[in-house]
Amino acid sequence: MKSEQGKKIHALISSFNDQEKNKIDEIVYDAIEEVVFNCLFMFESSDNFSIALKEETDPAHDLGQISDRLAGELFSDDGWIKKYSQFPSQE
């Protein structure tokens, strides 16, 4: 990270021990999961927004409509986080 903000964060974290870094990792992962969950929930519960192919407006192509619970798919045993994350939940 070469930005000024990135350098500040790196300098701050470099003074932490491994246990402190692990706690920060857990906080950051939880925050990211929360943001992704809320974003997906917004799409699945909204009549104004959808996740679909750009050229398709048919609800049959809207992931929120196709899924039985789009946001919940993040956390299941075969969900997106367990399948694709390099940092799966540690719960």
ABEGO torsion letter per residue (X at the ends): XABAAAAAAAAAAAABBAAAAAAAAAAAAAAAAAAAAAAAAAAAABAABBBBBAABABAAABAAAABABAAAAAABAABAAAAABABBBAX
